[in-house]
Amino acid sequence: MKWTLHGNGYRVEPGRVVGPGERLAWGPTIGVGAQHIVAMFGATFLVPLITGFPPSTTLLFSGVGTLLFLALTANRVPSYLGSSFAFLAPIAAAQNEYGPGGALGGIVMAGLTLFAIGVAVQVLGYRWIQALMPPIVTGAIVALIGLNLAPAAKDNFSAAPATGLVTLAAILLASVLFRGLIGRLSILIGVVVGYVFAAFRGEVDFSAITSAPLIGLPEFTAPSFHLSTVGLFVPVVMVLVAENIGHVKSVAQMTGDDLDPYMGRALMADGLATTLAGSGGGSGTTTYAENIGVMAATKVYSTAAYWVAGIVAILLAFFPMFGAAIQTVPVGVLGGAATVLYGMIGVLGVRIWVENRVDFANPINLSTAAVALIIGIADYTWEIGSLSFAGIALGTAAALIIFHGLTAINRATGAVVSDETSTLNQ
């Protein structure tokens, strides 16, 4: 909890950055922390709005999770833990079957699994994860999770097409008209514009705001556990692993610090934060690209700013009127935002393929992506006794089995399917 003052505390010299172990004066530090709150706001609150979880509860566990992450990584890895979009599809499926408690139980199981993986990474290193989930597999899993949600986006959008269209257009325009931090807040800007439009059309019910107390405790919900939800939430863990590793590597590249020794700690911290959130009614957590953007723009990577952001988030959670205002966002606005958001998750999987130069001339790669995506998008379902495995679980299993199975056959037979065969696991 000790930071070295950077320079005079008020200026970042050209070509310099404020490292995780440094800080500016407390005034500027609080200002940067506030920017992190704004950056995570739109995306973090979309998850409870879509899933029906209490926004104040999600905000509370988001703040607590952030402080937990900073503590477990010894203040070396700056990060804000916001709501993970990867949980949306399994939460929806679990809620349909077992209600909110069943979805929370799945979040807890995902968090414990992620923690266990973090322990293994801390002991063994993270190379084995890259071997298990090379870019072709990781990209397919991320893509199918996003595209699996397309029907949900359509349903929300169709409920109020005009509002959905205005929200969608505002998000798209904000993303290209603005640069820096404002450009990264395009979803938040779009939601605000859509909300105002919906209010003029009489689609917003303000009664919940006026009836909510100004100060009070967040609403807590206990989880319930069902074996059949395991297949829904296990694929999400793989996405969280990829996101956390990518975050640590990004911060290390920008700061010049060697953060590999903290890779396992980061996974353990996010696992514990997700477990804690699921135990009380919050959404599963993950590191946020939006906050990476704030650090890149300000050149301030100080963990002190993230302590400020986490503490402010916790304080805001104890204002029920604030949470009630968030819950008044109409379904049409959610539909417009979800159309962009779910598509972005899907395209993020494609981005993983592009950045890692995945060779689709290789039939192993092509088959892995093709089968996994169709299973996930069409939402194939397989019933085995009382257990039910839906598209995300089956698509994830297909990606892993097809890739590793065909790779093993290729090596055993000595066949050469592509020039990239020898580098498939890199």
SVG drawing of the C-alpha trace seen along z (x, -y; Angstrom):
<svg xmlns="http://www.w3.org/2000/svg" viewBox="-45 -19 55 62">
<polyline fill="none" stroke="black" stroke-width="0.4" points="0.0,0.0 3.0,-2.3 3.6,-4.2 6.5,-6.4 5.5,-9.9 6.1,-10.3 8.0,-13.5 6.3,-16.5 3.0,-14.6 1.2,-16.6 2.9,-16.0 3.8,-13.0 6.9,-13.8 6.9,-12.9 8.0,-9.4 7.4,-8.5 4.7,-6.5 3.5,-6.4 4.2,-2.8 2.0,-0.5 4.3,-1.2 4.1,-5.0 1.3,-7.6 0.6,-11.2 -0.6,-13.6 -3.8,-12.4 -5.9,-15.0 -4.9,-13.8 -5.0,-10.2 -8.6,-10.6 -9.4,-12.2 -7.8,-9.2 -9.7,-6.8 -13.0,-8.6 -12.1,-8.1 -11.9,-4.4 -15.3,-4.4 -16.8,-6.1 -14.9,-3.8 -16.3,-0.6 -19.8,-2.0 -21.7,-1.4 -20.4,2.1 -20.5,3.3 -24.1,2.2 -25.3,3.8 -24.8,7.2 -27.2,6.9 -29.7,5.0 -29.8,7.8 -29.7,10.6 -32.1,9.0 -29.5,9.0 -29.6,6.0 -27.2,3.3 -26.1,2.1 -25.1,5.6 -23.1,6.1 -21.4,2.7 -20.6,3.7 -18.9,7.0 -17.2,5.3 -15.6,2.8 -14.8,5.5 -13.4,7.8 -11.1,4.9 -9.6,4.4 -9.2,8.2 -7.4,8.4 -5.0,5.5 -4.2,7.1 -3.6,10.6 -1.3,9.3 0.7,7.3 -0.3,4.0 1.7,5.0 -1.1,5.5 -3.4,2.5 -6.9,3.7 -10.6,3.0 -12.8,6.1 -16.1,5.4 -19.0,7.6 -18.0,10.3 -20.2,10.5 -19.1,14.1 -21.6,15.1 -24.6,13.7 -25.6,16.8 -25.1,19.4 -26.9,17.1 -29.9,16.8 -30.0,20.6 -29.6,21.3 -32.2,18.8 -34.8,20.3 -34.3,23.7 -33.5,22.9 -34.1,19.1 -31.5,16.5 -30.2,18.8 -29.2,21.5 -27.4,18.9 -25.5,17.7 -24.5,21.2 -23.0,21.6 -21.1,18.3 -19.7,19.7 -18.6,22.9 -16.9,21.0 -15.1,18.8 -13.8,21.8 -12.6,23.4 -10.8,20.3 -9.2,20.1 -8.0,23.7 -6.5,22.9 -4.8,19.9 -3.2,22.1 -2.0,24.5 -0.6,21.6 1.2,20.2 2.9,23.6 3.4,24.8 3.4,21.6 0.9,20.7 2.4,22.4 0.2,25.5 -2.9,23.3 -1.5,22.1 -1.0,25.8 -4.6,26.7 -6.2,23.7 -4.2,22.4 -5.6,19.3 -7.9,21.4 -9.6,22.9 -9.8,19.8 -11.1,17.7 -13.8,20.2 -15.0,20.3 -15.1,16.5 -16.9,16.2 -19.6,18.8 -20.3,17.3 -21.1,13.9 -23.0,15.2 -25.0,17.7 -26.7,14.6 -28.0,13.2 -31.6,14.3 -31.7,12.5 -30.5,9.3 -33.2,9.6 -36.0,10.1 -35.0,7.0 -34.6,4.9 -38.0,6.0 -39.8,4.9 -39.1,1.2 -37.5,1.0 -37.4,-2.8 -35.6,-3.1 -33.3,-0.2 -32.4,-1.8 -31.6,-5.2 -29.5,-3.5 -27.6,-1.4 -27.0,-4.5 -25.7,-6.5 -23.2,-3.8 -21.9,-3.5 -21.6,-7.2 -19.9,-7.8 -17.4,-5.0 -16.2,-6.8 -16.7,-10.5 -14.8,-10.5 -11.3,-9.5 -9.6,-8.5 -11.6,-7.9 -14.9,-9.3 -14.6,-7.0 -14.2,-4.0 -17.4,-5.1 -19.5,-4.6 -21.8,-2.1 -22.4,-4.3 -23.1,-7.3 -25.5,-5.2 -27.4,-4.0 -27.8,-7.6 -29.0,-8.8 -31.4,-5.9 -32.6,-6.4 -33.4,-10.1 -35.2,-9.1 -37.2,-6.4 -38.2,-8.9 -39.6,-11.3 -41.6,-8.4 -43.0,-7.5 -41.1,-4.2 -39.4,-4.9 -41.0,-4.2 -39.6,-6.6 -41.7,-5.3 -39.0,-2.9 -36.6,-5.9 -38.9,-7.9 -39.9,-5.0 -36.3,-3.9 -34.5,-5.0 -31.4,-7.3 -29.2,-5.1 -29.5,-1.4 -28.0,2.1 -27.7,3.8 -30.0,6.7 -28.4,10.1 -29.4,13.5 -28.1,16.9 -26.9,19.3 -28.3,22.8 -26.2,25.5 -27.3,27.9 -25.0,30.4 -26.6,29.7 -25.3,26.1 -21.7,27.1 -21.6,27.6 -23.0,24.1 -20.4,22.3 -17.2,24.2 -16.6,22.7 -16.8,19.2 -13.8,20.1 -11.7,20.5 -12.7,17.1 -11.8,15.6 -8.4,17.3 -7.7,15.8 -8.9,12.3 -6.8,12.3 -3.6,13.5 -4.1,11.0 -4.6,8.2 -1.4,9.0 0.6,9.2 -0.8,5.9 0.1,4.1 3.5,5.7 4.1,4.5 3.0,0.9 4.9,0.6 8.0,2.6 7.6,4.7 7.9,8.5 4.5,9.5 4.6,13.2 5.2,14.2 1.8,12.6 -0.1,14.4 -1.4,17.1 -2.2,14.6 -4.3,12.6 -6.3,15.7 -6.7,16.7 -7.9,13.2 -10.5,13.0 -11.6,16.5 -12.2,15.4 -13.9,12.2 -16.2,14.2 -16.9,16.7 -17.7,13.9 -20.0,12.2 -21.9,15.4 -22.3,16.1 -24.2,12.8 -26.1,12.0 -23.5,10.2 -22.3,10.9 -19.1,12.8 -16.1,10.5 -13.2,10.0 -10.5,7.5 -11.6,4.6 -10.2,3.4 -12.0,0.0 -9.7,-0.6 -6.7,0.4 -7.7,-2.4 -7.7,-4.9 -4.2,-3.9 -3.0,-4.1 -4.5,-7.6 -3.3,-9.0 0.0,-7.1 -1.0,-6.4 -0.7,-2.7 -0.7,-3.4 -2.6,-0.9 -3.5,-3.7 -6.0,-5.0 -7.6,-1.6 -7.9,-1.5 -9.8,-4.8 -12.1,-3.4 -12.8,-0.2 -13.6,-2.2 -15.9,-4.6 -17.7,-1.7 -18.4,-0.2 -19.7,-3.4 -22.1,-3.9 -23.5,-0.5 -25.1,-1.7 -27.3,-4.3 -30.4,-2.2 -31.8,-5.2 -28.8,-5.1 -29.4,-1.4 -33.1,-1.9 -32.3,-4.6 -30.1,-2.1 -32.9,0.5 -35.3,-2.0 -33.3,-1.5 -36.0,-0.2 -35.8,3.0 -35.5,1.2 -32.3,-0.5 -30.9,2.9 -31.7,4.3 -29.8,1.7 -26.8,2.0 -26.9,5.8 -26.9,5.8 -23.5,4.2 -22.2,5.8 -23.0,9.4 -21.6,8.9 -18.4,7.4 -17.9,10.5 -18.3,12.7 -15.9,10.6 -13.4,10.6 -13.0,14.3 -12.2,13.5 -9.7,10.9 -7.9,13.6 -7.5,15.6 -6.3,12.6 -3.8,11.4 -2.3,14.9 -2.4,15.5 -4.4,18.7 -4.0,20.6 -7.5,21.6 -5.9,23.4 -5.1,26.0 -8.2,28.4 -7.7,29.0 -8.1,25.3 -10.9,24.9 -12.9,27.9 -12.3,26.8 -13.8,23.3 -16.6,24.5 -18.1,27.2 -17.8,25.2 -19.4,22.1 -22.4,23.9 -23.0,25.8 -22.8,22.6 -24.9,20.4 -27.6,22.9 -27.6,23.8 -27.4,27.5 -28.7,29.3 -27.8,32.8 -29.7,34.5 -28.0,37.2 -30.3,38.4 -31.0,35.4 -28.1,33.4 -28.6,31.0 -25.6,29.6 -26.4,26.5 -24.7,24.9 -21.9,23.1 -20.8,26.2 -21.1,28.5 -19.4,26.0 -16.5,25.6 -16.1,29.4 -16.2,29.7 -13.4,27.2 -11.2,28.9 -11.9,32.5 -11.7,31.7 -8.5,29.7 -6.5,32.0 -8.0,35.2 -7.2,34.3 -3.8,33.0 -3.0,36.3 -4.2,38.3 -2.1,36.1 1.0,36.7 0.4,40.4 0.0,40.9 2.7,38.6 0.4,36.7 1.2,33.1 -1.9,31.1 -0.4,27.7 2.9,25.8 1.5,24.6 1.0,28.1 4.2,27.9 3.2,24.6 -0.4,25.4 0.2,25.3 2.2,22.1"/>
</svg>
